[in-house]
């Protein structure tokens, strides 16, 4: 069986679990494109290419026709030949036509259902077109009548639905009132950005969010960015779209309410997360969140369920998340929905925040005893002034550091009557059963599917030990003040039952689909044996460290120490801490000297690596030209000692779940897959060296 077939079997099994009793549509795997030029054009648009295997309706290129697309009497979709030279445009047009064909077929002969199908298809197409760059959107304006437009955007209303009806059946007037739009009718890339904050919204001109990731497949780039954010894989994108269409059909045509669909999917994801951590529903609960930083707000909320005065002890917040320190104080860290950035979510709560650094002023790791002493002092101070304490334990920071050790936390007597413990394991670089054991011991745990597991950005969750259910009434009182933080349907049922009086909030499927993408990657990762994963990891690190040793402008930082006495340092955790390869970037300082890049310059280097720099670095030989053109997405810069002089900013090349699953899925050709991964990573380092060797040109390009 081929690697692709094995992958699809694993994905199908997961979707069947998540959607039971709703059956996901199967991949057609039938030939649906009946024109070689169209096939070539669609292959150049990664999103359309990912979905080709699920396109249900035969499609070909039309004659010289004024129609953008139409359905023939024999059931073939025809698209205009005028757009074949514009892959992104023809990709959007093909997806819109196929979505309309799928929905009208699912609606059957019922007139009202047909109207719902055209309304949903109108929203789908209008959203796809709105996401195009300006030039492409303007080109489509030629093909669609003026009454369908509002400014430069296609309207998703009755006029567009009526226009679609004319392409798919006799031009009849849509009956009744116009159906309300359904979020599940949105194209997948829009849904993957829904229900979060502005960090994950991509710009139409670049297709990227502020972290350099995309919400559609990006196979043209080299990807080693999982400590920050990853672009969605092509197979996950296609599987998520199958799930979306399954739910959409159930909601539009089979009587399933949006609320029930969302609750069912959320519960299924929670079951998967508990199973991933070897936990049962009697041992722990799950609350889903848009991101790992939102999971910090949830940990504060649960801690406040036992008292209003709280001391929140953070470990190395500069190495966990840019907004974690804000969220730790119970303050909104972004604008959007019911949130106003900088506003306290619970004004009656008294929350103090103490940060314990794991590094000294020169960015060297502090001795373990020194970190432990600082944590104990902060704990004693908080308890001494009558506060409850929420103590964080970082199980893998942005640079792979973990602190303080779990055995030290146990010696402190935590968790206890006045101390809650929460593991920040959002990097996901710890074995699931190991983390589950901490939850079983009474810890909360913050997790994310968008770091190691390389799910779409962002997804978060909080695992809550069952013994904290006694706080449900007080948590419900506070959640009623900020219901948009985590709608009741995102909580496990033992908590949801206590939230009956909370104001109704319509949640988004976005966080659930992002989590599903992460679960797909996690399911594939589980196919990699520990032995083969370790062997591949060691070979990869040896090759990368060998290349870094020869670099002129990139200096590697030593990997963090893994303590074999730590009960958490077993299985995958033995090498996970070193899966983030950190290096400091330098540029020429004149007269043969080098100087360390500061934070702003490191951010510019990060963006240059992720872009096509053709023509921007001056004269290059053919090999250098290929390097300059290659987008390389790596981990964002981290300022280890903000404000320090000289600067201590590092970049990261990061191994994620897809590295291991790509090699495992290759079977007998795993060595070839490993060689390909190593070559890609070395290309990223080589491009960084090329840019830094021409830093003056890169800065003004």
Secondary structure in CASP SS format (residue, H / E / C, confidence):
PFRMAT SS
TARGET T0000
AUTHOR 0000-0000-0000
METHOD secondary structure of the structure
MODEL  1
X C 1.00
X C 1.00
X H 1.00
X H 1.00
X H 1.00
X H 1.00
X H 1.00
X H 1.00
X H 1.00
X H 1.00
X H 1.00
X H 1.00
X H 1.00
X H 1.00
X H 1.00
X H 1.00
X H 1.00
X H 1.00
X H 1.00
X C 1.00
X C 1.00
X C 1.00
X C 1.00
X C 1.00
X C 1.00
X C 1.00
X C 1.00
X C 1.00
X C 1.00
X C 1.00
X C 1.00
X C 1.00
X E 1.00
X C 1.00
X C 1.00
X H 1.00
X H 1.00
X H 1.00
X H 1.00
X H 1.00
X H 1.00
X H 1.00
X H 1.00
X C 1.00
X C 1.00
X H 1.00
X H 1.00
X H 1.00
X H 1.00
X H 1.00
X H 1.00
X H 1.00
X H 1.00
X H 1.00
X C 1.00
X C 1.00
X C 1.00
X C 1.00
X E 1.00
X E 1.00
X E 1.00
X C 1.00
X C 1.00
X C 1.00
X C 1.00
X C 1.00
X C 1.00
X C 1.00
X E 1.00
X E 1.00
X E 1.00
X C 1.00
X C 1.00
X C 1.00
X C 1.00
X C 1.00
X E 1.00
X E 1.00
X E 1.00
X C 1.00
X H 1.00
X H 1.00
X H 1.00
X C 1.00
X C 1.00
X C 1.00
X H 1.00
X H 1.00
X H 1.00
X H 1.00
X H 1.00
X H 1.00
X H 1.00
X H 1.00
X H 1.00
X H 1.00
X H 1.00
X H 1.00
X H 1.00
X H 1.00
X H 1.00
X H 1.00
X H 1.00
X H 1.00
X H 1.00
X H 1.00
X H 1.00
X C 1.00
X C 1.00
X C 1.00
X H 1.00
X H 1.00
X H 1.00
X H 1.00
X H 1.00
X H 1.00
X H 1.00
X H 1.00
X H 1.00
X H 1.00
X H 1.00
X H 1.00
X H 1.00
X H 1.00
X H 1.00
X H 1.00
X H 1.00
X H 1.00
X H 1.00
X H 1.00
X C 1.00
X C 1.00
X C 1.00
X H 1.00
X H 1.00
X H 1.00
X H 1.00
X H 1.00
X H 1.00
X H 1.00
X H 1.00
X C 1.00
X C 1.00
X C 1.00
X C 1.00
X H 1.00
X H 1.00
X H 1.00
X E 1.00
X E 1.00
X C 1.00
X C 1.00
X E 1.00
X E 1.00
X C 1.00
X C 1.00
X C 1.00
X H 1.00
X H 1.00
X H 1.00
X H 1.00
X H 1.00
X H 1.00
X H 1.00
X H 1.00
X H 1.00
X H 1.00
X H 1.00
X C 1.00
X C 1.00
X C 1.00
X C 1.00
X C 1.00
X C 1.00
X C 1.00
X C 1.00
X C 1.00
X C 1.00
X C 1.00
X C 1.00
X C 1.00
X C 1.00
X H 1.00
X H 1.00
X H 1.00
X C 1.00
X C 1.00
X H 1.00
X H 1.00
X H 1.00
X H 1.00
X C 1.00
X C 1.00
X C 1.00
X C 1.00
X C 1.00
X C 1.00
X C 1.00
X C 1.00
X C 1.00
X C 1.00
X C 1.00
X C 1.00
X C 1.00
X C 1.00
X C 1.00
X C 1.00
X C 1.00
X C 1.00
X C 1.00
X C 1.00
X C 1.00
X C 1.00
X C 1.00
X C 1.00
X C 1.00
X C 1.00
X C 1.00
X C 1.00
X C 1.00
X C 1.00
X E 1.00
X E 1.00
X E 1.00
X C 1.00
X C 1.00
X C 1.00
X C 1.00
X C 1.00
X E 1.00
X C 1.00
X C 1.00
X C 1.00
X H 1.00
X H 1.00
X H 1.00
X H 1.00
X H 1.00
X H 1.00
X H 1.00
X H 1.00
X H 1.00
X H 1.00
X H 1.00
X H 1.00
X H 1.00
X H 1.00
X H 1.00
X H 1.00
X H 1.00
X H 1.00
X H 1.00
X H 1.00
X C 1.00
X C 1.00
X C 1.00
X C 1.00
X H 1.00
X H 1.00
X H 1.00
X H 1.00
X H 1.00
X H 1.00
X H 1.00
X H 1.00
X H 1.00
X H 1.00
X H 1.00
X H 1.00
X H 1.00
X H 1.00
X H 1.00
X H 1.00
X H 1.00
X H 1.00
X H 1.00
X C 1.00
X C 1.00
X C 1.00
X C 1.00
X C 1.00
X C 1.00
X C 1.00
X E 1.00
X E 1.00
X E 1.00
X E 1.00
X E 1.00
X E 1.00
X C 1.00
X C 1.00
X H 1.00
X H 1.00
X H 1.00
X H 1.00
X H 1.00
X H 1.00
X H 1.00
X H 1.00
X H 1.00
X H 1.00
X H 1.00
X H 1.00
X H 1.00
X C 1.00
X C 1.00
X C 1.00
X C 1.00
X E 1.00
X E 1.00
X E 1.00
X E 1.00
X E 1.00
X E 1.00
X E 1.00
X C 1.00
X H 1.00
X H 1.00
X H 1.00
X C 1.00
X C 1.00
X C 1.00
X C 1.00
X H 1.00
X H 1.00
X H 1.00
X H 1.00
X H 1.00
X C 1.00
X C 1.00
X E 1.00
X C 1.00
X C 1.00
X C 1.00
X C 1.00
X E 1.00
X C 1.00
X C 1.00
X E 1.00
X C 1.00
X C 1.00
X C 1.00
X C 1.00
X E 1.00
X C 1.00
X C 1.00
X C 1.00
X C 1.00
X C 1.00
X E 1.00
X E 1.00
X E 1.00
X E 1.00
X E 1.00
X E 1.00
X E 1.00
X C 1.00
X C 1.00
X E 1.00
X C 1.00
X C 1.00
X C 1.00
X C 1.00
X C 1.00
X E 1.00
X C 1.00
X C 1.00
X H 1.00
X H 1.00
X H 1.00
X H 1.00
X H 1.00
X H 1.00
X H 1.00
X H 1.00
X H 1.00
X H 1.00
X H 1.00
X H 1.00
X H 1.00
X H 1.00
X H 1.00
X H 1.00
X H 1.00
X C 1.00
X C 1.00
X C 1.00
X E 1.00
X E 1.00
X E 1.00
X E 1.00
X E 1.00
X E 1.00
X E 1.00
X E 1.00
X C 1.00
X C 1.00
X C 1.00
X C 1.00
X C 1.00
X C 1.00
X E 1.00
X E 1.00
X C 1.00
X C 1.00
X H 1.00
X H 1.00
X H 1.00
X H 1.00
X H 1.00
X H 1.00
X C 1.00
X C 1.00
X C 1.00
X C 1.00
X C 1.00
X C 1.00
X C 1.00
X E 1.00
X E 1.00
X E 1.00
X E 1.00
X E 1.00
X E 1.00
X C 1.00
X C 1.00
X C 1.00
X C 1.00
X C 1.00
X C 1.00
X C 1.00
X H 1.00
X H 1.00
X H 1.00
X H 1.00
X H 1.00
X H 1.00
X H 1.00
X H 1.00
X H 1.00
X C 1.00
X C 1.00
X C 1.00
X E 1.00
X E 1.00
X E 1.00
X E 1.00
X E 1.00
X C 1.00
X C 1.00
X C 1.00
X C 1.00
X C 1.00
X C 1.00
X C 1.00
X E 1.00
X C 1.00
X C 1.00
X C 1.00
X E 1.00
X E 1.00
X E 1.00
X E 1.00
X E 1.00
X E 1.00
X H 1.00
X H 1.00
X H 1.00
X H 1.00
X H 1.00
X H 1.00
X H 1.00
X H 1.00
X H 1.00
X H 1.00
X H 1.00
X H 1.00
X H 1.00
X H 1.00
X C 1.00
X C 1.00
X C 1.00
X H 1.00
X H 1.00
X H 1.00
X C 1.00
X C 1.00
X H 1.00
X H 1.00
X H 1.00
X E 1.00
X C 1.00
X H 1.00
X H 1.00
X H 1.00
X H 1.00
X H 1.00
X H 1.00
X H 1.00
X C 1.00
X C 1.00
X C 1.00
X C 1.00
X C 1.00
X C 1.00
X C 1.00
X C 1.00
X C 1.00
X C 1.00
X H 1.00
X H 1.00
X H 1.00
X H 1.00
X H 1.00
X H 1.00
X H 1.00
X H 1.00
X H 1.00
X H 1.00
X H 1.00
X H 1.00
X H 1.00
X H 1.00
X H 1.00
X H 1.00
X C 1.00
X C 1.00
X C 1.00
X C 1.00
X H 1.00
X H 1.00
X H 1.00
X H 1.00
X H 1.00
X H 1.00
X H 1.00
X H 1.00
X H 1.00
X H 1.00
X H 1.00
X H 1.00
X H 1.00
X H 1.00
X H 1.00
X H 1.00
X H 1.00
X H 1.00
X H 1.00
X H 1.00
X C 1.00
X C 1.00
X C 1.00
X C 1.00
X E 1.00
X E 1.00
X E 1.00
X C 1.00
X C 1.00
X C 1.00
X C 1.00
X C 1.00
X C 1.00
X C 1.00
X C 1.00
X C 1.00
X C 1.00
X C 1.00
X C 1.00
X C 1.00
X C 1.00
X C 1.00
X C 1.00
X H 1.00
X H 1.00
X H 1.00
X H 1.00
X C 1.00
X C 1.00
X C 1.00
X E 1.00
X E 1.00
X E 1.00
X E 1.00
X E 1.00
X E 1.00
X E 1.00
X E 1.00
X E 1.00
X E 1.00
X E 1.00
X C 1.00
X C 1.00
X E 1.00
X E 1.00
X E 1.00
X E 1.00
X C 1.00
X C 1.00
X H 1.00
X H 1.00
X H 1.00
X H 1.00
X H 1.00
X H 1.00
X H 1.00
X H 1.00
X H 1.00
X H 1.00
X H 1.00
X C 1.00
X C 1.00
X C 1.00
X C 1.00
X C 1.00
X C 1.00
X C 1.00
X C 1.00
X C 1.00
X C 1.00
X C 1.00
X C 1.00
X H 1.00
X H 1.00
X H 1.00
X H 1.00
X H 1.00
X H 1.00
X H 1.00
X H 1.00
X C 1.00
X C 1.00
X E 1.00
X E 1.00
X E 1.00
X E 1.00
X E 1.00
X E 1.00
X E 1.00
X E 1.00
X C 1.00
X C 1.00
X C 1.00
X C 1.00
X C 1.00
X C 1.00
X C 1.00
X C 1.00
X C 1.00
X E 1.00
X E 1.00
X E 1.00
X E 1.00
X E 1.00
X E 1.00
X C 1.00
X C 1.00
X H 1.00
X H 1.00
X H 1.00
X H 1.00
X H 1.00
X H 1.00
X H 1.00
X H 1.00
X H 1.00
X C 1.00
X H 1.00
X H 1.00
X H 1.00
X H 1.00
X H 1.00
X H 1.00
X H 1.00
X H 1.00
X H 1.00
X H 1.00
X H 1.00
X H 1.00
X H 1.00
X H 1.00
X H 1.00
X H 1.00
X H 1.00
X H 1.00
X H 1.00
X H 1.00
X H 1.00
X H 1.00
X H 1.00
X H 1.00
X H 1.00
X H 1.00
X H 1.00
X C 1.00
X H 1.00
X H 1.00
X H 1.00
X H 1.00
X H 1.00
X H 1.00
X C 1.00
END
